[in-house]
Amino acid sequence: MANPFLEYEEVQSKQPGGWAFELLQTAVIALAICIILWLFVVQGNQVDGQSMEPTFHDKELVLTDKVIQHFGEYKNGDVVIFKNETSGNDFIKRLIGLPGDEVSVSGGRVYVNGVQIEEAYLPEGRETSGGTFLAEGETVLVPEGKYFALGDNRGFSRDSRDNTVGLIPKNDLKGRVFLIYWPPKSDNLGIVHRVDSSVFNK
């Protein structure tokens, strides 16, 4: 009578490739997982320009949470990546107004729903001027499905104050920036913390 254990060992030993095949199989699975994560969970972007200084600097590499676009909720103060419909390029800016908010600029300060917001992420003394879309002293009501965003470097940022950007459709948002991964950061390990929404009186 044949030994079933011996037959099993013989079959196993005849698998093509042996350890090399298993290594290749593991690599393919790992690659598939990475692709899924990259397509549906996170996205890498490079900061282009100085519009978000001092929070982000030119050529820094960041990671963006894409899950929030479909299963989460954006908050005032979130730093986001979005596609600008005018230029076709990706922009990085900070959300100031959510659907239903009223945003205005007056005397160098930003107001949301009539209350001046405390922007601790800006250098002391940095002021905000109006633009071609949101002029000084005017108020914009952010409609459903749209957002109002500003760059932290207010004097060097093309953002929702300008007609070439204006209000941003939610479908153009690509996610929330949560990490600066290059160059390495010693403080906070490059983690981009969310702003306390109480400064927006929410």
N, C-alpha and C positions, 0 to 999 in steps of 0.2 A: 504493500500500500504506500502510495506517495506521501511524503511529508508535506502537509499544507504550509507549514512555516518556512520550509526550504523553498517551496515554489514562490511564496510571497517575496522572500529575499531575492530570488533570482529575477523576478519581474521588476522589483525596485532597482536592482543594480543595472538593468538594461534601459532605464530611462535616458533619453538622449541628452547629452550635454552635462549631466551630473550637476556639480556645484555651480558650474558656469551658467547653466540654464536657470538655476534658482536665483543666482545673482542678477541675471538679466531680467527675470520676472519681477523681482523686487524693485529694480530700478524703474521699470515701466510703470508699476503701480505707484511708486513715489512720484514719478513725473506726472501721472494722471491726476493725483491729488493736488500737486502744485498748480497745475493748469486750472483745475476747478476752483481752487482758492483764489487764483489770480483773476479769473473771469467773473466770479460771483461774490467773493468775500472781501478781498482787498485789491487795491490798485496802487501802483507806484507812479509818482510824478516828480518832475524837477521844477523847482521854483525858478521863474524867469523874470529877472528885474528886481527893483527895490520897493515895489508898491506895498509890501507887507512888513518892511523893517520897522522896528527892531525885532519883531517876533520871528520873522523868517528872512533869510538872506539869499541873495542871488546864487543859483546853482545848488542850493541844498536839495537833498532828496527826501521826499516824504512818503508816508503810506496813508492811504485813504480808506476808510471804512465804507464799503459799498452796500452792506446789509441794511444800514439805516434808511437808504433810499426806498426800500420796499417794506421793511418790517419795523422800522423805528420812527423816531420823531425828531426833527430838527429843532434846536433851541436858539434863542437870541444869543449872540456871541460865538456860536460855532464857526470855526474856520472851514470853508468848503472849497471844493473844486467844482467848477461848472464850465460848460461850453458857451462861449460868447457867440451869439447868432450872427453878429455883424462881421467879426473877423474869422470865425470858425476855430479860434484857438481856445485852449483851456485856460481859465483864470483861477487864481487863488485869492479869496477875499473872506471877510468876516460878515456873517449874517447879523444885521441890525434890526430889520423889520420882518416880522412873520405875517402870514395872511391875517388881515383884520387890524393890523397895527397902523397907526398914523405916525409918519416920520417927518421931522422938520429940522432945519439947520438955522440957527440964529446966534449972532454974536460969537461965532467960533465954536459953538457947542451943538451937540446933537440931542434932539428931544424925541422920545418915543411916547406916544399917547399923552403928549403935553408935559411930560416930566423929563428933566435933564438926566441923562444916564451918566453914571460914573464909570469912565473907561480906564480902569487901572492898568490895562495892557498897553496904554499909550504913554510915551514919555511926558513928563510934566511940562505943561505949557504948549503942547501941540494942539493947534486949532483946526477946525473943520470949516471949510468955505462951501458955498453953494456951487451949482454947476448948471449945465444947459437943460437937464431934466428936473432936478430939484434945485431951484434958485433960493438964495438967501431969503429967509422969512416966509417961504411958502411951505405948504404941507402936502405930503403925498399919502394917500390911503392905499395900503397894499391889499390888492384884491385876493380872493380865494385862488389858491394854486400858484401864487407868485411870491417872490422874496425880494428884499432890499438889502444890498450888501455894500460894504465900504472896505477899502484897503486901510491898513493901520498907518501907513505913511501917507497921510491925507493930502499933502501937497504934491505927491508924485504918484497918484493912483487914478487910473481910469476905472470908475466903478458906477454904481447905480445913480450917482449924481449926474452922470453924463448921458446924453441921448444915445450914444453908441452902445450903452449897456442897459440902462434903465432897470425896470423890474425884471427879475429872472424867473422864467417858468420852472416849476418843479422838475419837469421832464429833462431840463438842461443840467440839473444838479447831478453830480457823479458820486458824491459822498462827503463825509466829514473827515478832515485831516486829524489823525490821532498820534502820529509819530514822525519825528525827524530822525531818519536812520543814517544819514551821511551828510556832513562829517559827524563822527560820534560826539555826543554831548555829555559833559561831566555832571551837569545839573539836571535833575529829573530824568536822566537817561534818554532825553529827547522826547519824552511823553508830552503831548499837547493836551493839557487839561481843559475841560469845559469851563466856561465862565459861570460864576454864580448868577443864576437867573434873577436873583433879587435885585440886582443893579438895574434891571429892566422893569422892575416893579411887577413881576409876574408871579 
